[in-house]
Amino acid sequence: MFAVTNIDDILVLALFFGQAAGRRSAEIRVAAGQYLGFLAILAASVVGALGAGLLPDSVIPYLGLLPLLLGIRAAWQVWRHHDDADEDARGTDSSAGPSILAVAAVTFANGGDNIGVYVPVFTTSGIGGMVVHCLVFLVLVAVWCALGRFFATRPLVARALSRWGHIVLPIVLIGIGLLILVEGGAFGL
């Protein structure tokens, strides 16, 4: 259940770890942001399972605005710095990597499918089952972070991320945001 609802996060994590480019503090921020975002997903799922209904269904599609705006911001930074010699030579932004809140926002916004799957499972599994699911999922977040970092550090992938990651990340974030908005019916389609 975790793998099916989080398979897309591996690509996003690889992109974020690619931005971190071996800087330990930036890699820790990526992992911390992934945990923070996933904890928010679990909190929403637990509250939903307990019947409190954290967000009305009509609001959920608009969570797509978070990655959409982050993607637009990242695209703006790429466009604004397209003449930088450092960027042309390395293919990356010279910033310290993604922030914890940026990673958490993308993780949470991309977690609508997680919440949609986890709420009914948590509802039927009872308090004990819910606690076990949450603990297992938190362990699996570490596995997902390790996989994202692994993919980002493979020489072929690392070269591609180094050269194209600053362009691919905004495209992926904008795509995720639009997908959440469209699939959720935010545009009435």
N, C-alpha and C positions, 0 to 999 in steps of 0.2 A: 504494500500500500504506500509506504514512504517513497520507494523508488519510482513508482508510476506517477505520483503527484509531484515529484521533484526532479525528474529527468532533465527538464529544461534549465534547472539551476546549475547543472554542471557546466554548461556553456557560459552562462553568466559569471559563474565563479572563476572559470578559466580566464575570462576576459579581465575580471577584477584582479586576479592574481598576476596576470600578465602586466597590468598597470603597476602593480606593486614591484615587479621586476627584481626580485631577490632582496628587497629591503625588508628586513625582519619586522620592523615596526609597522610598515604598511601591510605586510602579510597578516600580522596580528589584528590590525584594524579590519581587514576583510573578514577574517574568521569571527571576530567579535560582532561585526555588523550582521553576518549571516545568522549568528546565534540570537542576536537581538530581534531581528526580523522574524526568525522562526519562533521565538518565544511569544511574540505578538500573535502569530498565527495560532499557536497552541492555546494562548489565552482566549482568543476569539472563539476557537473551537470548543474549549471547555465551557465557556460561558454559554455558547449556543446550545451545547449538549445539556446543560443544566436548565435550559428553558428561558434564560433571560433575554436572548436575542440581542446581541451586541449592536448590530447594524441592521437597519431595514434592508430587505432585498433590493429595493430601488436605488440604494446608495452604493452597493458593491461594485457595479460597473465603473463608477467614477474613481475607484482606486487606480484605474489605468492612467489617470492624470499624473500620478507620481512618477512612474518610469518614463512617461512621455515627456514631462517637463525636465527630468534629469537628462534624458537623451537630447533634447533640444539644447539644454545648457552645455552638454559635452560637445555637441556639434558646433555650437557657437565658439567654444574655446578652440576647437580644431581649426575652424575657419579663421579666427582671430590670430592664431599663432602659426598659420601655414607658411610664413616666410622665415620662421626662426631657424637658424642654422643648426642648433642642437636637435630640434625636432626632425629636420631633414636627415641629419646624420644618424640619429638613433631610431627615428620613427616613433618616438614616444614623447609624451608631454613631460616636462622636467619637474612637474609637481611631485609631491610626496606620495602619490597614489590616492585611491578612493578613500573617502571618509567613512567612519562607522555608520553614520546616519544615512549616507547615500546607499550603502550596501543594504542596510536594514530596510530602508524605504522600498527599494527594488524587490527585496525578498518578500516583504509583506504584501506589496501590491500584486506581486506575481503569485500570491498564495490563495487566491479565491477558490481555485480548484481543490487545494488542500482542505480548506475550511468546509467546502461542500461535501467532501468525502469523509473528513474526520468527524463532523458533527453527528451524522447518523451512526457511525461506528462507535463513537464515545457514548452516545445515548444508549445503545444496546449493550455495551460492555460493562456498565456499572462503574462505580468509583474506583474499585481495585483495578479493573481492566484499563480504565482511563489512565490511571497512574502508571501502569506498566507500559502502555502505548507511549505516553509522554517520555518516560525514561529511555525507552528503546529509540524513539525518534531523536532525542537529544544526543545519544551516542552516534546515531547515523548521520547527524549533521556534521560531526567531526570526520566521519568517513567521507562525506560529500566534499568537505573542505579539502581533505587530503587528495581526493580525486581531482578536484579543480586545480589545485596546486601542481599535482603530478602532470596533468595535461599541459598546464602553462609552462612547465619546466622541461618538457621534451624538446630536444634541439630543433626539430622541424617545426613543431607548434610554437616554440618560443620565438624562433625567427619570424614566423608568420605574424604572431601577436606583436612582436617588436616593430615590425614593418607596417602592419595593417590594423592592429588592435585599437589604436586611437580613432580609427575611422569606423571599424566594425562595432565598437561598443555603443556609440550613439545610434547606429542603425538598429542594433538589437534592442536597445532600450525603447526607442520610438516604436519599433514593431511590437514589442510586448505591450506597451501602453495602448496602442491602437487596437491590438487583438483583444485586450481586456475590455476596452470600451465598446467595440463592435459586437463581440460575443455576448457581452452583458446587456446589449440592447440600449446603450446610452444614446445612440443616434436614431432610435426608433426603426432600425432596419430589421 
